[in-house]
Amino acid sequence: MSWKLLPLAFALLGLTLVSGIWLTALGRRLKKGFVAVPSGNDPALDCALGLATFGQLMFVLGIGARLTPWPIAALVLTLTVISHRELFEIARGGPRVVERGASRLRESRWLLLAYLAVGAPLLVLALYPPTGFDSLNYHLPFTAAFAESGRLVIVDTLRFEVFPQLVELVMVVPFLLLGAEAAVACLLVPTLAVATLVARWASLRAGRSSAHVAAAIWLGGPLVVWLSSQAYVDHTLTLFVVAGLFCIDRYRTQRAPGWLALSGWLLGAACATKYLGLPWAGMGLLSAAAVATPSRRVRLVAIFALSAALGAAPWYIRIAAETGNPVYPVFDELFASGDRGHTSGHPAREPTSTSATGPRPLTARLNSGSLGVVILPFTATWIRGLFDFQAPASPWTLPLLIGSFWVARRCRFARWLVLLVLGYGLSLLTAFRLDPRFLLPVTGLLAVTGAVAIRPLWATTLLELPATWRRRMGRRRLETLLFVLLVGFGPAYGIYKVIEHGPPPTSDHERIRYLRTWIPGYDAVISLNDAHGGDYTAFGLELEKARYFAHGRYLGDYHGRYRYRDVAHRLANPSQLEVLLDSWGVDYLILPAGRALPEGTPCFQLVRTQDGVSTYRLTGTGERDCQ
C-alpha cells in the first residue's frame, strides 16, 4: 500500500469525523426540544436526527431552486449557530468520552485490536472511486444533476426519473466541496452510527457487555462493509429505521411523548430516503398505538403521525405532482402516470443480469414472491448468483433470525422486533423486487435481538467449559473471541475486495486506469467527452455504469423510456434501429463486447473499438438511407 494514501486516508477520517460531530450537535439541539435526557446520551441517535433534519432543509432549498454554494453555506452557518452550545458540549466532553472508552478497551487489548481490524477495511475501501451499480446508475447522477442545476430536477434519462431522494440531496454538500469521492466518504457516518446505536440499544436491554456483540453483528456483514464504500442509501435507511424504533422503545421506559414525535420524524425521514421506509413507518404507527398510554392514545398516535407526515409528505407530494403516482413507479398501473416505460406494478422485477435471455423460471421463483422472501436470508448469503454476485449477507443472518424467534417466546421486547421483521417481510411480497440490500434494516434489528439472545447462551456456554480453560483464557479474552466470531466475515470480505481491486488509486492516471478496469464503456464515454464536451447524445447498450461519467446525454436502461430491449430487438435491422435512435436524438451508439454490428452496416459508422466495446456514429437521415 502506497504511503501516498496516508494523507488521503487522514483527510477521509477528518471529513467523516467533522460531518458526524456536526450532525450530532444539530440532532442533540433538536432532541433537547422534545425530551429531557443527559446531553451525552445516545450520540448515534443525535446523529440520525441531525441527518434527517438537514436532509429535509436541503429539500426546502431544492424546491426553492437554491441548491447553490452560497445558500447552502448560509444554511450550514445558521444551523451551526443554532447548535453552537451542543458543539461546545461535544468539544468539552469528547476527550472524556474517548478516554473512558479507551480505558475500557485497554482492559482488553485484543478487543481493541479487533475493532481496529474492523475499521481498517472500511477506511481503505472508502479510498476507491465508487463502482456500485445503483450508485453510478442513479444515486450519484442525481446528486450531480442537483448540484449542476441548483434545484430539484427530473432526469428522464435515468432508470427512475424521480423517487425519495433525501440522501442524494445531503450528498450535494460534499459533492460541491470535493467531488463524488467525498460524497461517498460521508456515507461512512451512517454506517458507524448504526453500529453505535445498536450497541447502545443492546446495552440498555441486555447489559453493557452486549454492546460489543450487537456492534459485531452489524459490522460483520460483508454487504454492510462493501456498501459503506459505495453511494448507496441503504445504510442511511437502516439508521433512520433503527433510530425511529429505538425512540419508541425509549418511550416505553420513560413515557415522554417527545420520544414518539422524534420517532415519527425519523421514520418519516426513512420514507424520504427510500420507498422501503413506508412499511417501517406503518409498523411504527402501530407500535406507537400499542405502547401509548390508553388514556392518551389518540393524542400520542396523532403526534407520531403528524411528525412522520412532516418528514415524508413533501417528498411524496412532489413525486405525485411530477408523475401522477406518489410511489412511482410502484403500482404504476393504478395511477395515470403516463408512458414512462413502466408497464408493470413491479418494474424492478425484470432481469437484473445483463443476459439478454433473462432469468430461468426457477431463478425467478427463488428471487421473488413468497418463496423468495422466506429464503432470502439464505439465498442472499449462499446463492449470490441470483443477485448478480453482489456482496453477501452475513452467514450469521439466518441463525440469528432463528435465535430471535426462539428468544421471542419469553422476551416481549424481542417479540416486538421479530413481529416488525415479519411485517417487513410481508411488505416485500407486494411492492419490491428482492435484493440482499433489503435485509440491511433487518440486520440492524437482528444485531439487537441477537445480542439479547446470545448473552445468556454465551454465559451458559462458558460455565460448561473446564475451570482451567476459564482461568487461563480470562473473561475479557473470551468476550473478544465471541466478538471476532461474529464480526470476522465483514472485515474478511473487505480485505478480499481490497486484494481483488488492488491498491487504491493515488493519482489521476491511476484513477483512470482503475475505472477502465471496472467500468465497461468508460473509455467510450471519455472519448466522446474529449471530442464533444457535453454536446452529444449516446445510447449505451447494457453499459449502465458508464452513465455517470458521460458529460453529454446518455440513454439506455432495462426500464424507463429508453429501454435496452427496444434497441436489442432491432440490431439485426439497421433501418429500424436508426429510425428509433434518431427519434431519441441519439448521435452515437455504444455496444458492449459480443454485440458489435456487422462491418459495413449502413447508417452506422464505426469510430472506435476498445476492449470489445464499439462506438458507432449515426450517419443516416432516414429509413431509406439505411436499407
Buried (B, 14 or more C-beta within 10 A) or exposed (E): EEEBBEEBBEBBBEBBEEBBBBBBBBBBBBBBEBBEBEBBEBBBBBBBBBBBBBBBBBBEBBEEEBBBEEBBEEBBEEBEEEBEEBBEBBEEBEEEEEEEEEEBBEEBEBBBEBBEBBBBBBBBBBBBBBBBBBBBBBBBBBBBBBBEBBBBBEBBBBBBBBBBBBBBBBBBBBBBEBEBBBBBBBBBBBBBBBBBBBBBBBBBBBEEBBBBBBBBBBBBBBBBBBBBBBBBBBBBBBBBBBBBBBBBBBBBEEEBBBBBBBBBBBBBBBBBBBBBBBBBBBBBBEBBBEBBEEEEBEEBBBBBBBBBBBBBBBBBEBBBEBBEBBBBBBBBEEBEBEEBBBEBBBBBBBBBBBEBEBBEEEBBEBBBBEEBBEBBBBBBBEBBEBBEEBBBBBBBBBEBBEBBBBBBEEBEBBBBBBBBBEBBBEBBEEBBBBBBBBBBBBBBBBBBBBBBBBBEEBEEEBEEEEEEEBEEBEEEEBBBBBBBEBBBBBBBBBBBBBEEBEBBBBEEEBBBEBBBEBBBBBBBBBBBBEEBEEEBBBBBBBBBBBBBBBBBBBBBBBBBBBBBEBBBBBBEEBBBBBBBBBEBEBBBBBBBEEBBBEEEBBBBEBBBBEBEBBBBBBEBEEBEEBE
